[in-house]
Amino acid sequence: MSTKKDDKKASAEVEEVPRKSKKTLILIIAAVLVVLAAGGGAAWFFLVKNKAHAEENKKKSSEPTAPALFVPLDRFTVNLVQEQGDQVMQLGITLKTYDPELEEKIKKEMPEIRSRLLELLSSKRASELQTLQGKKRLAAEILYLTNKILGFKKTPPPDLSPPAAPVAQTPVAPVSGSSGGLSAALQQADVNPVVPAPQKPVSVKDFLPEPNEDGGSRDGVVDVLFTDFIIQ
């Protein structure tokens, strides 16, 4: 009797093994299908997204570019910081923009624009503005200041303020009736002449428009052009 029971138990275990193997195989196949479906869905999502992005860029590139508009300002006449007597600068400024509505806004804000620019211009020295670098620095400062007044956030120009002008040393006249002492020491002191820094040779590339530092944005005023630049 025990032999028959053992045979039945053994045959039941043999039948159970294939059932478990089939169940495990089905679970593995289901898991693989789930992974493939998820990967396919992600690939489809990225393909559709990239295609939509490419079509949007193509549409933007095919749109006609708005022509540039130039808004001239009245000529500025200011006194510069004294270096060699009184010096006056006459400056003509034209603002470049691509926004047709900005011209009217510039006219409305003109009193403040002129006031701020007069303050900026009158703080300059003639020696700062004689070089091409000095003129480009001034244009960048005018551009930033004007956009600030008009409510546009732009990258501020780098701080390229020139060092303070050296003060020339004047020999001390001898004091009558004095011999030696401080007066004699001052007269014998060496006076080092101020040697100007060598200027970088100017290339035609230096006159090209500066690259846009705001990622190619055409908002606000995009450039400052000088139509007159006279220092007397």
GUVOLO-163318 format. One record per residue: residue number from 1; residue in one letter; x, y, z of N, C-alpha, C, O in turn. Coordinates in steps of 0.1 Angstrom, whole numbers. Layout:
BEGIN
(atom NUM A (X Y Z) (X Y Z) (X Y Z) (X Y Z)),
...
# end
This chain:
BEGIN
(atom 1 M (8 -12 0) (0 0 0) (9 12 0) (6 22 -7)),
(atom 2 S (19 13 8) (27 24 9) (34 27 -4) (37 38 -8)),
(atom 3 T (37 16 -12) (43 17 -25) (35 25 -35) (39 33 -42)),
(atom 4 K (22 21 -35) (13 28 -44) (11 43 -41) (11 51 -50)),
(atom 5 K (11 46 -28) (10 60 -24) (22 68 -28) (21 79 -33)),
(atom 6 D (34 62 -26) (46 69 -30) (47 71 -45) (52 81 -50)),
(atom 7 D (42 61 -53) (42 63 -67) (33 74 -72) (36 82 -80)),
(atom 8 K (21 75 -65) (12 86 -69) (18 100 -65) (17 109 -73)),
(atom 9 K (25 100 -54) (31 113 -49) (42 117 -59) (43 129 -62)),
(atom 10 A (50 107 -63) (61 110 -72) (56 115 -85) (61 125 -91)),
(atom 11 S (45 108 -90) (40 113 -103) (33 126 -103) (34 134 -112)),
(atom 12 A (28 130 -91) (22 144 -89) (33 154 -89) (31 165 -95)),
(atom 13 E (44 151 -83) (55 160 -83) (61 162 -97) (65 173 -100)),
(atom 14 V (62 152 -104) (67 153 -118) (58 161 -127) (63 169 -135)),
(atom 15 E (45 160 -125) (35 168 -132) (36 183 -128) (33 192 -136)),
(atom 16 E (39 186 -115) (39 199 -110) (51 207 -115) (51 219 -117)),
(atom 17 V (62 200 -117) (75 207 -122) (72 213 -136) (76 225 -137)),
(atom 18 P (67 207 -146) (64 213 -158) (55 225 -157) (56 235 -164)),
(atom 19 R (45 224 -148) (35 235 -147) (43 248 -141) (40 259 -146)),
(atom 20 K (52 246 -131) (59 257 -126) (68 263 -137) (70 275 -138)),
(atom 21 S (75 255 -145) (84 259 -155) (76 267 -165) (81 278 -170)),
(atom 22 K (64 263 -169) (56 270 -179) (52 284 -173) (52 294 -180)),
(atom 23 K (48 284 -160) (44 296 -154) (55 306 -154) (54 318 -156)),
(atom 24 T (68 301 -150) (79 310 -149) (82 316 -163) (86 328 -165)),
(atom 25 L (81 307 -173) (84 312 -187) (74 322 -191) (78 332 -198)),
(atom 26 I (62 320 -188) (52 330 -191) (54 344 -185) (53 354 -191)),
(atom 27 L (59 344 -172) (62 356 -165) (74 363 -171) (74 375 -172)),
(atom 28 I (84 355 -175) (96 361 -182) (92 368 -195) (96 379 -198)),
(atom 29 I (84 361 -203) (79 366 -216) (71 379 -214) (73 389 -221)),
(atom 30 A (63 379 -203) (55 391 -201) (63 403 -197) (61 414 -201)),
(atom 31 A (73 400 -188) (82 411 -184) (90 416 -196) (92 429 -197)),
(atom 32 V (95 408 -205) (102 412 -217) (93 421 -225) (97 431 -231)),
(atom 33 L (80 417 -227) (71 425 -235) (69 438 -229) (68 448 -236)),
(atom 34 V (68 439 -215) (65 452 -209) (77 461 -211) (75 473 -214)),
(atom 35 V (90 455 -210) (102 464 -212) (102 469 -226) (105 480 -229)),
(atom 36 L (99 460 -236) (99 464 -250) (89 475 -253) (92 484 -260)),
(atom 37 A (77 473 -247) (67 483 -249) (70 497 -243) (68 507 -249)),
(atom 38 A (77 496 -231) (81 509 -225) (92 516 -233) (91 528 -235)),
(atom 39 G (102 508 -238) (112 513 -246) (107 519 -259) (111 530 -263)),
(atom 40 G (97 512 -265) (91 517 -278) (84 529 -276) (84 538 -284)),
(atom 41 G (76 530 -264) (69 542 -261) (78 554 -259) (75 565 -264)),
(atom 42 A (89 552 -252) (98 563 -249) (105 567 -263) (106 579 -265)),
(atom 43 A (109 558 -271) (115 561 -284) (105 569 -292) (108 579 -299)),
(atom 44 W (92 565 -293) (82 572 -300) (80 586 -295) (79 595 -303)),
(atom 45 F (80 588 -282) (78 601 -276) (90 610 -280) (87 622 -284)),
(atom 46 F (102 606 -279) (113 614 -283) (114 617 -298) (117 628 -302)),
(atom 47 L (110 607 -306) (110 610 -320) (99 620 -324) (102 629 -332)),
(atom 48 V (87 619 -318) (77 629 -321) (81 643 -315) (78 653 -322)),
(atom 49 K (87 643 -304) (91 656 -298) (102 663 -306) (101 675 -309)),
(atom 50 N (112 655 -311) (122 660 -319) (117 665 -332) (121 675 -338)),
(atom 51 K (107 658 -338) (102 661 -351) (94 674 -349) (95 683 -358)),
(atom 52 A (86 676 -338) (79 688 -336) (88 700 -334) (85 711 -339)),
(atom 53 H (99 698 -327) (109 708 -325) (115 713 -338) (118 724 -340)),
(atom 54 A (119 703 -346) (125 706 -359) (116 714 -368) (120 723 -375)),
(atom 55 E (103 710 -368) (93 717 -376) (91 731 -371) (89 740 -379)),
(atom 56 E (92 733 -358) (90 746 -352) (102 755 -356) (100 767 -360)),
(atom 57 N (114 750 -355) (126 757 -359) (125 761 -374) (129 771 -379)),
(atom 58 K (121 751 -382) (120 753 -397) (110 764 -400) (112 772 -409)),
(atom 59 K (99 764 -392) (89 774 -394) (94 788 -391) (91 798 -398)),
(atom 60 K (102 789 -380) (107 802 -375) (117 807 -386) (118 819 -389)),
(atom 61 S (126 797 -391) (136 802 -401) (130 806 -414) (136 814 -421)),
(atom 62 S (118 800 -417) (111 804 -430) (104 817 -429) (100 823 -439)),
(atom 63 E (101 821 -416) (94 834 -415) (102 846 -419) (114 846 -417)),
(atom 64 P (96 855 -426) (104 867 -430) (109 875 -419) (102 878 -409)),
(atom 65 T (122 879 -420) (129 887 -409) (124 901 -410) (124 907 -420)),
(atom 66 A (120 907 -398) (116 920 -398) (127 929 -401) (138 927 -396)),
(atom 67 P (126 940 -409) (137 949 -412) (141 957 -400) (132 960 -391)),
(atom 68 A (153 961 -399) (158 969 -388) (152 984 -389) (150 989 -400)),
(atom 69 L (150 989 -378) (145 1003 -377) (155 1011 -370) (162 1007 -360)),
(atom 70 F (157 1024 -374) (167 1033 -368) (161 1045 -363) (153 1052 -370)),
(atom 71 V (163 1048 -350) (157 1059 -343) (167 1069 -340) (175 1067 -330)),
(atom 72 P (168 1080 -347) (179 1090 -344) (175 1099 -331) (163 1102 -330)),
(atom 73 L (185 1102 -323) (183 1111 -312) (189 1125 -316) (197 1126 -324)),
(atom 74 D (183 1135 -309) (189 1148 -311) (204 1148 -307) (208 1141 -298)),
(atom 75 R (212 1157 -313) (226 1157 -311) (229 1161 -296) (222 1170 -291)),
(atom 76 F (239 1155 -290) (243 1158 -277) (255 1167 -277) (264 1165 -285)),
(atom 77 T (255 1178 -269) (267 1186 -267) (270 1187 -252) (262 1193 -245)),
(atom 78 V (281 1182 -248) (284 1181 -234) (299 1186 -232) (307 1185 -240)),
(atom 79 N (301 1191 -219) (315 1194 -215) (320 1181 -209) (314 1174 -201)),
(atom 80 L (333 1178 -213) (339 1166 -208) (347 1169 -195) (349 1181 -192)),
(atom 81 V (351 1159 -188) (359 1161 -176) (372 1168 -180) (379 1163 -190)),
(atom 82 Q (376 1178 -173) (388 1186 -178) (401 1177 -176) (403 1171 -166)),
(atom 83 E (409 1178 -187) (422 1172 -187) (433 1183 -191) (443 1185 -185)),
(atom 84 Q (430 1189 -202) (438 1200 -207) (429 1212 -211) (428 1215 -223)),
(atom 85 G (424 1218 -201) (415 1229 -204) (401 1224 -207) (398 1212 -205)),
(atom 86 D (392 1233 -211) (378 1229 -214) (378 1221 -227) (384 1225 -237)),
(atom 87 Q (370 1211 -227) (368 1203 -239) (353 1199 -241) (347 1195 -231)),
(atom 88 V (348 1201 -253) (334 1199 -256) (333 1187 -266) (340 1186 -275)),
(atom 89 M (323 1179 -263) (320 1168 -273) (306 1170 -279) (296 1172 -272)),
(atom 90 Q (305 1168 -292) (293 1168 -299) (291 1154 -304) (299 1148 -312)),
(atom 91 L (280 1148 -301) (277 1134 -304) (264 1132 -310) (253 1136 -304)),
(atom 92 G (263 1125 -321) (251 1121 -327) (249 1106 -325) (257 1098 -328)),
(atom 93 I (237 1102 -320) (234 1088 -317) (221 1084 -324) (211 1091 -324)),
(atom 94 T (222 1072 -330) (210 1065 -336) (209 1051 -330) (218 1044 -329)),
(atom 95 L (196 1048 -325) (194 1035 -319) (188 1026 -330) (179 1029 -338)),
(atom 96 K (193 1013 -329) (188 1003 -339) (179 993 -331) (182 988 -321)),
(atom 97 T (168 990 -337) (158 980 -331) (151 973 -342) (151 977 -354)),
(atom 98 Y (144 962 -339) (136 954 -348) (121 954 -344) (113 948 -350)),
(atom 99 D (119 962 -333) (105 962 -328) (98 975 -333) (102 986 -329)),
(atom 100 P (88 974 -342) (81 986 -347) (75 994 -337) (73 1007 -338)),
(atom 101 E (70 988 -326) (63 996 -315) (73 1003 -306) (69 1011 -298)),
(atom 102 L (86 999 -307) (95 1005 -297) (98 1020 -300) (102 1027 -291)),
(atom 103 E (97 1024 -313) (100 1038 -316) (91 1048 -308) (96 1058 -304)),
(atom 104 E (78 1044 -307) (69 1053 -300) (73 1053 -285) (72 1063 -278)),
(atom 105 K (77 1041 -280) (81 1040 -266) (93 1049 -263) (94 1055 -252)),
(atom 106 I (103 1049 -272) (115 1057 -271) (111 1072 -270) (117 1079 -262)),
(atom 107 K (102 1076 -278) (98 1090 -278) (91 1094 -265) (93 1105 -260)),
(atom 108 K (84 1084 -259) (77 1087 -246) (87 1088 -235) (86 1096 -226)),
(atom 109 E (98 1080 -236) (108 1080 -225) (120 1089 -228) (130 1089 -221)),
(atom 110 M (119 1097 -239) (130 1105 -243) (136 1114 -233) (148 1115 -232)),
(atom 111 P (127 1121 -225) (133 1130 -214) (143 1123 -205) (154 1128 -202)),
(atom 112 E (138 1111 -200) (147 1104 -191) (159 1098 -198) (170 1098 -193)),
(atom 113 I (157 1093 -211) (169 1088 -218) (179 1099 -220) (191 1096 -218)),
(atom 114 R (175 1111 -224) (185 1122 -227) (192 1126 -214) (204 1128 -213)),
(atom 115 S (184 1126 -203) (190 1130 -190) (201 1120 -185) (211 1124 -181)),
(atom 116 R (197 1107 -186) (207 1097 -182) (219 1097 -191) (231 1095 -186)),
(atom 117 L (217 1099 -204) (229 1099 -213) (237 1111 -211) (250 1110 -213)),
(atom 118 L (231 1123 -208) (239 1135 -206) (248 1133 -193) (260 1137 -193)),
(atom 119 E (243 1126 -183) (251 1123 -171) (262 1114 -175) (273 1116 -170)),
(atom 120 L (259 1104 -183) (270 1095 -187) (281 1101 -195) (293 1100 -192)),
(atom 121 L (277 1109 -205) (286 1115 -214) (295 1126 -207) (307 1127 -210)),
(atom 122 S (289 1133 -198) (296 1144 -191) (306 1138 -181) (314 1146 -176)),
(atom 123 S (306 1125 -178) (315 1119 -169) (327 1114 -176) (336 1108 -169)),
(atom 124 K (328 1115 -189) (339 1110 -197) (351 1120 -198) (349 1132 -197)),
(atom 125 R (362 1114 -201) (374 1122 -205) (377 1121 -220) (373 1110 -225)),
(atom 126 A (383 1130 -225) (386 1130 -240) (395 1118 -243) (394 1112 -253)),
(atom 127 S (405 1116 -234) (415 1105 -236) (408 1091 -236) (413 1082 -242)),
(atom 128 E (397 1090 -229) (390 1077 -229) (383 1074 -242) (381 1062 -246)),
(atom 129 L (379 1084 -249) (371 1083 -261) (379 1084 -274) (373 1083 -285)),
(atom 130 Q (392 1086 -274) (400 1088 -286) (403 1074 -293) (405 1074 -305)),
(atom 131 T (403 1063 -285) (406 1050 -291) (393 1043 -296) (382 1047 -291)),
(atom 132 L (394 1034 -305) (383 1026 -309) (376 1018 -298) (364 1017 -297)),
(atom 133 Q (385 1013 -289) (380 1005 -277) (371 1015 -268) (361 1010 -263)),
(atom 134 G (376 1027 -267) (368 1036 -258) (355 1039 -264) (345 1041 -257)),
(atom 135 K (354 1041 -277) (341 1044 -284) (332 1032 -283) (320 1033 -281)),
(atom 136 K (337 1019 -284) (329 1007 -283) (324 1006 -269) (313 1002 -267)),
(atom 137 R (332 1009 -259) (328 1009 -245) (317 1018 -243) (307 1015 -236)),
(atom 138 L (318 1030 -248) (307 1040 -247) (294 1036 -253) (283 1037 -247)),
(atom 139 A (295 1030 -265) (283 1025 -272) (276 1014 -263) (264 1013 -263)),
(atom 140 A (284 1005 -257) (279 994 -249) (272 1000 -237) (261 994 -232)),
(atom 141 E (277 1010 -231) (271 1016 -219) (258 1023 -223) (248 1023 -215)),
(atom 142 I (258 1030 -234) (246 1037 -239) (235 1026 -242) (223 1028 -238)),
(atom 143 L (239 1015 -248) (229 1004 -251) (223 999 -238) (211 997 -238)),
(atom 144 Y (231 996 -229) (226 990 -216) (217 1000 -209) (206 996 -204)),
(atom 145 L (222 1012 -208) (214 1022 -201) (200 1025 -207) (190 1026 -201)),
(atom 146 T (200 1026 -221) (188 1028 -228) (178 1017 -226) (166 1019 -224)),
(atom 147 N (183 1005 -227) (174 993 -226) (169 992 -211) (157 988 -209)),
(atom 148 K (177 996 -202) (172 996 -188) (161 1006 -186) (151 1003 -179)),
(atom 149 I (162 1017 -192) (151 1027 -191) (138 1022 -198) (127 1025 -193)),
(atom 150 L (140 1015 -209) (128 1010 -217) (122 997 -211) (112 992 -215)),
(atom 151 G (129 992 -200) (123 980 -193) (128 967 -199) (121 957 -196)),
(atom 152 F (139 967 -206) (145 954 -211) (157 950 -203) (165 958 -200)),
(atom 153 K (157 937 -200) (168 932 -192) (179 927 -202) (177 918 -209)),
(atom 154 K (190 933 -201) (202 930 -210) (214 927 -201) (215 931 -190)),
(atom 155 T (224 921 -207) (236 918 -200) (244 931 -198) (247 938 -208)),
(atom 156 P (247 934 -186) (255 947 -184) (269 946 -190) (275 935 -191)),
(atom 157 P (274 957 -195) (287 957 -201) (298 955 -191) (296 958 -179)),
(atom 158 P (309 949 -195) (320 946 -185) (325 959 -180) (325 969 -187)),
(atom 159 D (330 958 -168) (336 970 -162) (350 972 -167) (360 966 -163)),
(atom 160 L (351 981 -177) (363 984 -184) (368 998 -181) (374 1004 -189)),
(atom 161 S (365 1003 -169) (368 1017 -166) (383 1018 -166) (390 1010 -160)),
(atom 162 P (388 1028 -173) (403 1030 -173) (408 1035 -160) (401 1041 -152)),
(atom 163 P (420 1032 -157) (426 1037 -144) (427 1052 -144) (427 1059 -154)),
(atom 164 A (427 1057 -132) (428 1071 -130) (440 1077 -137) (451 1071 -136)),
(atom 165 A (438 1089 -143) (449 1095 -150) (461 1098 -141) (458 1104 -130)),
(atom 166 P (473 1095 -144) (484 1098 -135) (486 1113 -134) (484 1120 -143)),
(atom 167 V (490 1118 -122) (492 1132 -120) (507 1135 -122) (516 1129 -116)),
(atom 168 A (509 1144 -132) (523 1148 -135) (530 1154 -123) (524 1162 -116)),
(atom 169 Q (542 1151 -121) (549 1156 -110) (556 1169 -114) (564 1169 -124)),
(atom 170 T (554 1180 -107) (560 1193 -110) (572 1195 -101) (570 1194 -89)),
(atom 171 P (583 1198 -107) (595 1201 -98) (592 1213 -89) (586 1223 -93)),
(atom 172 V (597 1213 -77) (595 1223 -67) (606 1234 -69) (617 1231 -70)),
(atom 173 A (601 1246 -70) (610 1258 -72) (618 1259 -59) (613 1258 -48)),
(atom 174 P (631 1263 -61) (640 1265 -49) (635 1276 -40) (630 1286 -45)),
(atom 175 V (636 1274 -27) (632 1285 -18) (644 1294 -16) (655 1289 -12)),
(atom 176 S (642 1307 -17) (653 1317 -16) (658 1317 -2) (651 1316 8)),
(atom 177 G (671 1317 -1) (678 1317 12) (679 1304 19) (683 1304 31)),
(atom 178 S (674 1293 13) (675 1280 19) (686 1272 13) (689 1273 1)),
(atom 179 S (693 1264 21) (703 1256 16) (701 1242 21) (700 1240 33)),
(atom 180 G (700 1232 12) (698 1218 16) (685 1216 22) (675 1224 18)),
(atom 181 G (683 1206 31) (670 1203 37) (661 1197 27) (664 1191 17)),
(atom 182 L (648 1198 30) (637 1192 22) (636 1198 8) (634 1191 -2)),
(atom 183 S (638 1211 7) (638 1218 -6) (648 1212 -16) (645 1209 -27)),
(atom 184 A (660 1210 -11) (671 1205 -19) (668 1190 -23) (671 1186 -34)),
(atom 185 A (662 1183 -14) (659 1169 -16) (649 1167 -27) (650 1159 -36)),
(atom 186 L (639 1176 -27) (628 1176 -37) (634 1180 -51) (630 1174 -61)),
(atom 187 Q (643 1189 -51) (649 1193 -64) (657 1182 -70) (658 1181 -82)),
(atom 188 Q (664 1174 -62) (672 1163 -67) (665 1151 -70) (670 1141 -76)),
(atom 189 A (652 1150 -66) (644 1138 -68) (642 1136 -83) (640 1145 -91)),
(atom 190 D (643 1123 -88) (640 1120 -102) (625 1121 -105) (617 1115 -97)),
(atom 191 V (622 1127 -116) (608 1128 -120) (606 1118 -132) (612 1121 -143)),
(atom 192 N (599 1107 -130) (597 1098 -141) (586 1102 -150) (575 1105 -146)),
(atom 193 P (589 1104 -163) (579 1108 -173) (568 1097 -174) (571 1085 -173)),
(atom 194 V (556 1101 -177) (545 1092 -179) (545 1087 -193) (544 1095 -203)),
(atom 195 V (547 1074 -195) (548 1068 -208) (535 1062 -212) (530 1053 -204)),
(atom 196 P (528 1066 -222) (515 1061 -226) (516 1046 -230) (527 1042 -236)),
(atom 197 A (506 1038 -227) (506 1024 -231) (505 1023 -246) (498 1030 -253)),
(atom 198 P (512 1013 -252) (512 1011 -267) (498 1008 -271) (491 1000 -265)),
(atom 199 Q (494 1013 -282) (480 1011 -288) (481 998 -297) (490 996 -304)),
(atom 200 K (470 990 -295) (468 979 -304) (465 983 -318) (457 991 -320)),
(atom 201 P (472 977 -328) (469 980 -342) (455 978 -345) (449 968 -341)),
(atom 202 V (449 987 -352) (434 986 -356) (433 978 -369) (440 981 -379)),
(atom 203 S (424 968 -368) (421 960 -380) (407 963 -385) (399 969 -378)),
(atom 204 V (404 960 -398) (391 963 -403) (380 955 -396) (369 959 -395)),
(atom 205 K (384 943 -390) (375 935 -383) (370 942 -370) (360 938 -365)),
(atom 206 D (378 951 -365) (374 958 -353) (362 967 -355) (356 971 -345)),
(atom 207 F (359 970 -367) (348 979 -370) (335 971 -373) (324 977 -376)),
(atom 208 L (335 958 -372) (323 950 -374) (314 951 -362) (319 954 -351)),
(atom 209 P (301 948 -364) (292 949 -352) (296 939 -341) (301 928 -344)),
(atom 210 E (295 943 -329) (298 934 -318) (288 923 -317) (276 925 -320)),
(atom 211 P (292 910 -314) (283 899 -312) (273 902 -301) (276 908 -291)),
(atom 212 N (261 897 -304) (250 898 -294) (253 889 -282) (254 877 -283)),
(atom 213 E (253 895 -270) (256 888 -258) (244 882 -251) (245 876 -240)),
(atom 214 D (232 884 -257) (220 879 -251) (213 868 -259) (201 867 -260)),
(atom 215 G (222 860 -265) (217 848 -272) (209 851 -285) (200 844 -288)),
(atom 216 G (213 862 -291) (207 866 -304) (193 872 -302) (186 873 -312)),
(atom 217 S (190 877 -290) (177 883 -288) (176 896 -296) (185 904 -297)),
(atom 218 R (164 898 -302) (161 911 -309) (152 920 -301) (146 929 -307)),
(atom 219 D (150 917 -288) (142 926 -280) (149 939 -277) (161 939 -275)),
(atom 220 G (141 950 -276) (147 962 -272) (156 968 -283) (155 965 -294)),
(atom 221 V (165 977 -278) (175 983 -287) (187 973 -288) (192 968 -278)),
(atom 222 V (191 970 -300) (201 960 -303) (214 966 -306) (225 959 -305)),
(atom 223 D (215 978 -309) (228 984 -313) (227 1000 -312) (216 1005 -313)),
(atom 224 V (239 1006 -309) (240 1020 -309) (250 1025 -319) (261 1020 -320)),
(atom 225 L (245 1034 -328) (254 1039 -339) (257 1053 -337) (248 1061 -332)),
(atom 226 F (269 1057 -339) (274 1071 -338) (273 1077 -352) (280 1073 -361)),
(atom 227 T (266 1088 -353) (265 1095 -366) (274 1108 -366) (277 1113 -376)),
(atom 228 D (278 1112 -354) (287 1123 -352) (295 1120 -340) (290 1115 -330)),
(atom 229 F (308 1124 -340) (317 1121 -329) (328 1132 -329) (339 1129 -335)),
(atom 230 I (325 1143 -323) (335 1155 -324) (339 1159 -310) (330 1161 -302)),
(atom 231 I (352 1160 -308) (357 1165 -295) (366 1177 -298) (375 1176 -306)),
(atom 232 Q (362 1188 -292) (370 1201 -294) (375 1206 -281) (382 1216 -281)),
# end
